[in-house]
Amino acid sequence: MADLTRYALEAAARGWYVFPLTPRGKKPLRGFTDWERHATADVDRIAAFWPRQQYNIGVACGPSRLVVVDLDQPKPSDQPAEHGPQNGEQVFRLLCAERGQPYPDATFTVRTRRGGTHLYFAAPEGVRLRNSAGHKGGLGWLIDTRACGGYVVGPGSYVSQPDGTGRYAVTRDVPPAPLPAWLAEALASTTPPPPPSAADLLASLPSHRLSRYGEAALRGEVERVATAQRGTRNRTLNTAAFNLGQLVARGVLPAEVVITALQSAAEAANAEGDPNPPREIAAVIASGLSAGMKAQPRRCRAA
């Protein structure tokens, strides 16, 4: 097993902000869910923390002023066209050719655990790019980008998961090149708008006559779900469903309204680059709602 402390210190020496991921995993370590704020380039803090265990390394792209283009390999469930591009790198090379641009590989490059590629670029000044992962209208199939609000698994990390096991290894050790202007323009056009407000979400619901208390409670929970920080969204969603489930049990809110509102809020939060499948969102809501309806209902004021 590689000395991950050394890799974390090397990342900090490049000016990148890092935070611990679970050993052999890709998720933030428990206690580091607000990872964009917890990430650090302080070598003393890194040197004191990382030797405790073989933590993998998360690189917070926003604080590090990085844009990382992730060129992935297809998963077993993917069905590439027989005579078309077979992976993210091939798709990206075609995109470059279509734009009349060279393939921008003269930059810091990492081979991912499944044989994909991370191309690291210096973020442009005056432009706040966000993630394109999981969004329609992105750069293309098997191409994700990580920028403000996103992180990547850093070099040296070793991930062991059912869909692929291996190390993230540096294949080109040069400073990140400036993000090509054409690519910055393309990414700016795919940056998702901010999630809708609670008022917008509730206005789109089927017409229901709610008490003032019920509407205020629903609005508050929807707002918390829609604006929850990355890494806390499932927990926030479960808590919101539990709280509102207590009001459903008291007859204050219809269950179908609660489910629709929370589903919409959680899917809107996906615009901030933390995509969860709708099926997973629905399962979290159902679990929290059921538990809330079975719990001791909280008291509510009259409308």
Contacts in CASP RR format, 6 or more apart in sequence:
PFRMAT RR
TARGET T0000
AUTHOR 0000-0000-0000
METHOD contacts of the structure
MODEL  1
MADLTRYALEAAARGWYVFPLTPRGKKPLRGFTDWERHATADVDRIAAFW
PRQQYNIGVACGPSRLVVVDLDQPKPSDQPAEHGPQNGEQVFRLLCAERG
QPYPDATFTVRTRRGGTHLYFAAPEGVRLRNSAGHKGGLGWLIDTRACGG
YVVGPGSYVSQPDGTGRYAVTRDVPPAPLPAWLAEALASTTPPPPPSAAD
LLASLPSHRLSRYGEAALRGEVERVATAQRGTRNRTLNTAAFNLGQLVAR
GVLPAEVVITALQSAAEAANAEGDPNPPREIAAVIASGLSAGMKAQPRRC
RAA
1 54 0 8 1.000
1 158 0 8 1.000
2 156 0 8 1.000
2 158 0 8 1.000
2 167 0 8 1.000
4 50 0 8 1.000
4 54 0 8 1.000
4 55 0 8 1.000
4 56 0 8 1.000
4 57 0 8 1.000
4 156 0 8 1.000
4 157 0 8 1.000
5 46 0 8 1.000
5 47 0 8 1.000
5 50 0 8 1.000
5 51 0 8 1.000
7 57 0 8 1.000
7 154 0 8 1.000
7 155 0 8 1.000
7 156 0 8 1.000
7 157 0 8 1.000
8 18 0 8 1.000
8 46 0 8 1.000
8 50 0 8 1.000
8 55 0 8 1.000
8 57 0 8 1.000
9 43 0 8 1.000
9 46 0 8 1.000
9 47 0 8 1.000
9 50 0 8 1.000
10 155 0 8 1.000
11 18 0 8 1.000
11 57 0 8 1.000
11 59 0 8 1.000
11 154 0 8 1.000
11 155 0 8 1.000
12 18 0 8 1.000
12 40 0 8 1.000
12 41 0 8 1.000
12 42 0 8 1.000
12 43 0 8 1.000
12 46 0 8 1.000
13 43 0 8 1.000
14 175 0 8 1.000
15 41 0 8 1.000
15 64 0 8 1.000
16 41 0 8 1.000
16 59 0 8 1.000
16 60 0 8 1.000
16 64 0 8 1.000
16 66 0 8 1.000
17 39 0 8 1.000
17 40 0 8 1.000
17 41 0 8 1.000
17 59 0 8 1.000
17 60 0 8 1.000
17 62 0 8 1.000
17 63 0 8 1.000
17 64 0 8 1.000
18 39 0 8 1.000
18 40 0 8 1.000
18 41 0 8 1.000
18 46 0 8 1.000
18 57 0 8 1.000
18 58 0 8 1.000
18 59 0 8 1.000
18 60 0 8 1.000
18 154 0 8 1.000
19 28 0 8 1.000
19 29 0 8 1.000
19 32 0 8 1.000
19 35 0 8 1.000
19 38 0 8 1.000
19 39 0 8 1.000
19 40 0 8 1.000
19 58 0 8 1.000
19 60 0 8 1.000
19 151 0 8 1.000
20 28 0 8 1.000
20 29 0 8 1.000
20 32 0 8 1.000
20 49 0 8 1.000
20 50 0 8 1.000
20 55 0 8 1.000
20 56 0 8 1.000
20 57 0 8 1.000
20 58 0 8 1.000
21 27 0 8 1.000
21 28 0 8 1.000
21 29 0 8 1.000
21 55 0 8 1.000
21 56 0 8 1.000
21 57 0 8 1.000
21 58 0 8 1.000
21 153 0 8 1.000
21 157 0 8 1.000
22 28 0 8 1.000
22 29 0 8 1.000
22 30 0 8 1.000
22 55 0 8 1.000
22 56 0 8 1.000
23 53 0 8 1.000
23 54 0 8 1.000
23 55 0 8 1.000
23 56 0 8 1.000
24 54 0 8 1.000
24 56 0 8 1.000
24 158 0 8 1.000
24 159 0 8 1.000
24 160 0 8 1.000
24 161 0 8 1.000
25 56 0 8 1.000
25 153 0 8 1.000
25 157 0 8 1.000
25 159 0 8 1.000
25 160 0 8 1.000
25 161 0 8 1.000
26 56 0 8 1.000
26 153 0 8 1.000
26 159 0 8 1.000
26 161 0 8 1.000
28 35 0 8 1.000
28 58 0 8 1.000
28 231 0 8 1.000
29 55 0 8 1.000
31 38 0 8 1.000
32 38 0 8 1.000
33 229 0 8 1.000
33 230 0 8 1.000
33 231 0 8 1.000
33 232 0 8 1.000
34 229 0 8 1.000
34 231 0 8 1.000
34 232 0 8 1.000
35 58 0 8 1.000
35 60 0 8 1.000
35 151 0 8 1.000
35 230 0 8 1.000
35 231 0 8 1.000
36 60 0 8 1.000
36 62 0 8 1.000
36 63 0 8 1.000
36 149 0 8 1.000
36 150 0 8 1.000
36 151 0 8 1.000
36 229 0 8 1.000
36 230 0 8 1.000
39 58 0 8 1.000
39 59 0 8 1.000
39 60 0 8 1.000
39 63 0 8 1.000
39 64 0 8 1.000
39 151 0 8 1.000
40 46 0 8 1.000
41 64 0 8 1.000
49 55 0 8 1.000
54 158 0 8 1.000
56 153 0 8 1.000
56 154 0 8 1.000
56 156 0 8 1.000
56 157 0 8 1.000
56 158 0 8 1.000
56 159 0 8 1.000
57 153 0 8 1.000
57 154 0 8 1.000
57 155 0 8 1.000
57 156 0 8 1.000
57 157 0 8 1.000
58 151 0 8 1.000
58 152 0 8 1.000
58 153 0 8 1.000
58 154 0 8 1.000
58 157 0 8 1.000
59 66 0 8 1.000
59 68 0 8 1.000
59 151 0 8 1.000
59 152 0 8 1.000
59 153 0 8 1.000
59 154 0 8 1.000
60 149 0 8 1.000
60 150 0 8 1.000
60 151 0 8 1.000
61 67 0 8 1.000
61 68 0 8 1.000
61 123 0 8 1.000
61 146 0 8 1.000
61 147 0 8 1.000
61 148 0 8 1.000
61 149 0 8 1.000
61 150 0 8 1.000
61 151 0 8 1.000
61 152 0 8 1.000
62 123 0 8 1.000
62 147 0 8 1.000
62 148 0 8 1.000
62 149 0 8 1.000
62 150 0 8 1.000
65 122 0 8 1.000
65 123 0 8 1.000
66 120 0 8 1.000
66 121 0 8 1.000
66 122 0 8 1.000
66 123 0 8 1.000
66 146 0 8 1.000
66 147 0 8 1.000
66 176 0 8 1.000
67 120 0 8 1.000
67 121 0 8 1.000
67 122 0 8 1.000
67 123 0 8 1.000
67 129 0 8 1.000
67 145 0 8 1.000
67 146 0 8 1.000
67 147 0 8 1.000
67 179 0 8 1.000
67 184 0 8 1.000
67 187 0 8 1.000
68 118 0 8 1.000
68 119 0 8 1.000
68 120 0 8 1.000
68 121 0 8 1.000
68 145 0 8 1.000
68 146 0 8 1.000
68 147 0 8 1.000
68 152 0 8 1.000
69 92 0 8 1.000
69 118 0 8 1.000
69 119 0 8 1.000
69 121 0 8 1.000
69 139 0 8 1.000
69 143 0 8 1.000
69 144 0 8 1.000
69 145 0 8 1.000
69 183 0 8 1.000
70 112 0 8 1.000
70 116 0 8 1.000
70 117 0 8 1.000
70 118 0 8 1.000
70 133 0 8 1.000
70 143 0 8 1.000
70 144 0 8 1.000
70 145 0 8 1.000
70 146 0 8 1.000
70 152 0 8 1.000
71 87 0 8 1.000
71 88 0 8 1.000
71 89 0 8 1.000
71 91 0 8 1.000
71 92 0 8 1.000
71 116 0 8 1.000
71 117 0 8 1.000
71 118 0 8 1.000
71 119 0 8 1.000
71 142 0 8 1.000
71 143 0 8 1.000
72 87 0 8 1.000
72 88 0 8 1.000
72 112 0 8 1.000
72 114 0 8 1.000
72 116 0 8 1.000
72 142 0 8 1.000
72 143 0 8 1.000
72 144 0 8 1.000
73 87 0 8 1.000
73 88 0 8 1.000
73 114 0 8 1.000
73 115 0 8 1.000
73 116 0 8 1.000
73 142 0 8 1.000
74 80 0 8 1.000
74 86 0 8 1.000
74 87 0 8 1.000
74 142 0 8 1.000
75 163 0 8 1.000
76 163 0 8 1.000
78 142 0 8 1.000
80 86 0 8 1.000
80 87 0 8 1.000
84 90 0 8 1.000
85 91 0 8 1.000
85 93 0 8 1.000
85 94 0 8 1.000
85 141 0 8 1.000
87 116 0 8 1.000
87 142 0 8 1.000
88 116 0 8 1.000
88 140 0 8 1.000
88 141 0 8 1.000
88 142 0 8 1.000
88 143 0 8 1.000
89 116 0 8 1.000
89 117 0 8 1.000
91 140 0 8 1.000
91 141 0 8 1.000
91 142 0 8 1.000
91 143 0 8 1.000
92 103 0 8 1.000
92 139 0 8 1.000
92 140 0 8 1.000
92 143 0 8 1.000
93 103 0 8 1.000
95 139 0 8 1.000
95 140 0 8 1.000
95 143 0 8 1.000
96 102 0 8 1.000
96 103 0 8 1.000
96 104 0 8 1.000
99 182 0 8 1.000
101 180 0 8 1.000
101 182 0 8 1.000
101 183 0 8 1.000
104 119 0 8 1.000
104 121 0 8 1.000
104 177 0 8 1.000
104 180 0 8 1.000
104 183 0 8 1.000
105 119 0 8 1.000
105 172 0 8 1.000
106 172 0 8 1.000
106 174 0 8 1.000
106 177 0 8 1.000
107 119 0 8 1.000
107 120 0 8 1.000
107 121 0 8 1.000
107 172 0 8 1.000
107 174 0 8 1.000
107 175 0 8 1.000
107 176 0 8 1.000
107 177 0 8 1.000
108 119 0 8 1.000
108 120 0 8 1.000
108 170 0 8 1.000
108 172 0 8 1.000
108 173 0 8 1.000
108 174 0 8 1.000
108 175 0 8 1.000
108 176 0 8 1.000
108 177 0 8 1.000
109 117 0 8 1.000
109 118 0 8 1.000
109 119 0 8 1.000
109 120 0 8 1.000
109 170 0 8 1.000
109 171 0 8 1.000
109 172 0 8 1.000
110 117 0 8 1.000
110 118 0 8 1.000
110 120 0 8 1.000
110 154 0 8 1.000
110 155 0 8 1.000
110 168 0 8 1.000
110 169 0 8 1.000
110 170 0 8 1.000
110 171 0 8 1.000
111 117 0 8 1.000
111 118 0 8 1.000
111 168 0 8 1.000
111 169 0 8 1.000
111 171 0 8 1.000
112 118 0 8 1.000
112 153 0 8 1.000
112 168 0 8 1.000
113 153 0 8 1.000
113 158 0 8 1.000
113 159 0 8 1.000
113 164 0 8 1.000
113 165 0 8 1.000
113 166 0 8 1.000
113 167 0 8 1.000
113 168 0 8 1.000
114 163 0 8 1.000
114 164 0 8 1.000
114 166 0 8 1.000
117 171 0 8 1.000
118 152 0 8 1.000
118 168 0 8 1.000
120 176 0 8 1.000
121 176 0 8 1.000
121 177 0 8 1.000
121 178 0 8 1.000
121 179 0 8 1.000
121 180 0 8 1.000
121 183 0 8 1.000
122 175 0 8 1.000
122 176 0 8 1.000
122 177 0 8 1.000
122 178 0 8 1.000
122 179 0 8 1.000
123 129 0 8 1.000
123 147 0 8 1.000
123 179 0 8 1.000
124 178 0 8 1.000
124 179 0 8 1.000
124 181 0 8 1.000
124 184 0 8 1.000
127 184 0 8 1.000
127 188 0 8 1.000
128 148 0 8 1.000
129 145 0 8 1.000
129 147 0 8 1.000
129 148 0 8 1.000
129 184 0 8 1.000
129 187 0 8 1.000
129 188 0 8 1.000
129 191 0 8 1.000
130 147 0 8 1.000
130 148 0 8 1.000
130 149 0 8 1.000
130 150 0 8 1.000
130 191 0 8 1.000
130 192 0 8 1.000
130 272 0 8 1.000
130 273 0 8 1.000
131 144 0 8 1.000
131 145 0 8 1.000
131 146 0 8 1.000
131 147 0 8 1.000
131 148 0 8 1.000
131 149 0 8 1.000
131 150 0 8 1.000
131 272 0 8 1.000
131 273 0 8 1.000
132 138 0 8 1.000
132 139 0 8 1.000
132 143 0 8 1.000
132 144 0 8 1.000
132 145 0 8 1.000
132 187 0 8 1.000
132 190 0 8 1.000
132 191 0 8 1.000
133 144 0 8 1.000
133 145 0 8 1.000
133 146 0 8 1.000
133 273 0 8 1.000
133 275 0 8 1.000
134 144 0 8 1.000
134 270 0 8 1.000
134 273 0 8 1.000
134 275 0 8 1.000
135 190 0 8 1.000
135 192 0 8 1.000
135 271 0 8 1.000
135 273 0 8 1.000
137 190 0 8 1.000
138 190 0 8 1.000
139 145 0 8 1.000
139 186 0 8 1.000
139 187 0 8 1.000
139 190 0 8 1.000
145 187 0 8 1.000
146 152 0 8 1.000
147 187 0 8 1.000
149 230 0 8 1.000
149 272 0 8 1.000
149 273 0 8 1.000
150 230 0 8 1.000
150 273 0 8 1.000
153 159 0 8 1.000
153 168 0 8 1.000
154 168 0 8 1.000
155 168 0 8 1.000
155 169 0 8 1.000
155 170 0 8 1.000
156 167 0 8 1.000
156 168 0 8 1.000
156 169 0 8 1.000
156 170 0 8 1.000
157 167 0 8 1.000
157 168 0 8 1.000
158 166 0 8 1.000
158 167 0 8 1.000
158 168 0 8 1.000
159 165 0 8 1.000
159 166 0 8 1.000
159 167 0 8 1.000
159 168 0 8 1.000
160 166 0 8 1.000
179 187 0 8 1.000
192 271 0 8 1.000
192 272 0 8 1.000
192 273 0 8 1.000
193 271 0 8 1.000
194 271 0 8 1.000
195 226 0 8 1.000
195 227 0 8 1.000
195 265 0 8 1.000
195 268 0 8 1.000
195 269 0 8 1.000
195 271 0 8 1.000
195 272 0 8 1.000
196 226 0 8 1.000
196 268 0 8 1.000
197 223 0 8 1.000
197 226 0 8 1.000
198 219 0 8 1.000
198 220 0 8 1.000
198 222 0 8 1.000
198 223 0 8 1.000
198 226 0 8 1.000
198 265 0 8 1.000
199 219 0 8 1.000
201 222 0 8 1.000
201 226 0 8 1.000
201 261 0 8 1.000
201 264 0 8 1.000
201 265 0 8 1.000
201 268 0 8 1.000
202 215 0 8 1.000
202 218 0 8 1.000
202 219 0 8 1.000
202 222 0 8 1.000
202 261 0 8 1.000
204 264 0 8 1.000
205 257 0 8 1.000
205 260 0 8 1.000
205 261 0 8 1.000
205 264 0 8 1.000
206 256 0 8 1.000
206 257 0 8 1.000
206 260 0 8 1.000
208 254 0 8 1.000
208 257 0 8 1.000
210 218 0 8 1.000
210 253 0 8 1.000
210 257 0 8 1.000
211 252 0 8 1.000
211 302 0 8 1.000
211 303 0 8 1.000
212 303 0 8 1.000
213 252 0 8 1.000
213 300 0 8 1.000
213 301 0 8 1.000
213 302 0 8 1.000
213 303 0 8 1.000
214 247 0 8 1.000
214 252 0 8 1.000
214 253 0 8 1.000
214 300 0 8 1.000
214 303 0 8 1.000
217 243 0 8 1.000
217 244 0 8 1.000
217 247 0 8 1.000
217 252 0 8 1.000
217 253 0 8 1.000
217 300 0 8 1.000
218 244 0 8 1.000
218 253 0 8 1.000
218 257 0 8 1.000
218 258 0 8 1.000
218 261 0 8 1.000
221 240 0 8 1.000
221 243 0 8 1.000
221 244 0 8 1.000
221 262 0 8 1.000
222 240 0 8 1.000
222 261 0 8 1.000
222 262 0 8 1.000
222 264 0 8 1.000
222 265 0 8 1.000
223 265 0 8 1.000
224 236 0 8 1.000
224 240 0 8 1.000
225 233 0 8 1.000
225 236 0 8 1.000
225 237 0 8 1.000
225 240 0 8 1.000
225 262 0 8 1.000
225 265 0 8 1.000
225 266 0 8 1.000
225 269 0 8 1.000
226 265 0 8 1.000
226 266 0 8 1.000
226 268 0 8 1.000
226 269 0 8 1.000
227 269 0 8 1.000
228 236 0 8 1.000
228 237 0 8 1.000
228 269 0 8 1.000
230 272 0 8 1.000
230 273 0 8 1.000
230 274 0 8 1.000
231 274 0 8 1.000
233 266 0 8 1.000
233 269 0 8 1.000
233 274 0 8 1.000
233 276 0 8 1.000
234 276 0 8 1.000
234 280 0 8 1.000
234 284 0 8 1.000
237 262 0 8 1.000
237 265 0 8 1.000
237 266 0 8 1.000
237 281 0 8 1.000
237 284 0 8 1.000
237 285 0 8 1.000
238 284 0 8 1.000
238 285 0 8 1.000
238 287 0 8 1.000
238 288 0 8 1.000
240 262 0 8 1.000
241 258 0 8 1.000
241 262 0 8 1.000
241 284 0 8 1.000
241 285 0 8 1.000
241 286 0 8 1.000
241 287 0 8 1.000
241 288 0 8 1.000
241 289 0 8 1.000
241 292 0 8 1.000
242 288 0 8 1.000
242 289 0 8 1.000
242 291 0 8 1.000
242 292 0 8 1.000
242 295 0 8 1.000
243 292 0 8 1.000
243 298 0 8 1.000
244 253 0 8 1.000
244 258 0 8 1.000
244 262 0 8 1.000
244 289 0 8 1.000
245 253 0 8 1.000
245 255 0 8 1.000
245 258 0 8 1.000
245 288 0 8 1.000
245 289 0 8 1.000
245 292 0 8 1.000
245 293 0 8 1.000
246 292 0 8 1.000
246 293 0 8 1.000
246 295 0 8 1.000
246 296 0 8 1.000
246 297 0 8 1.000
246 298 0 8 1.000
247 253 0 8 1.000
247 258 0 8 1.000
247 297 0 8 1.000
247 298 0 8 1.000
247 300 0 8 1.000
248 254 0 8 1.000
248 255 0 8 1.000
248 258 0 8 1.000
248 289 0 8 1.000
248 292 0 8 1.000
248 293 0 8 1.000
249 292 0 8 1.000
249 293 0 8 1.000
249 294 0 8 1.000
249 295 0 8 1.000
249 297 0 8 1.000
250 297 0 8 1.000
250 300 0 8 1.000
252 300 0 8 1.000
255 289 0 8 1.000
258 289 0 8 1.000
259 282 0 8 1.000
259 285 0 8 1.000
259 286 0 8 1.000
259 289 0 8 1.000
262 285 0 8 1.000
263 278 0 8 1.000
263 281 0 8 1.000
263 282 0 8 1.000
263 285 0 8 1.000
266 276 0 8 1.000
266 281 0 8 1.000
266 284 0 8 1.000
266 285 0 8 1.000
267 278 0 8 1.000
267 281 0 8 1.000
270 276 0 8 1.000
END
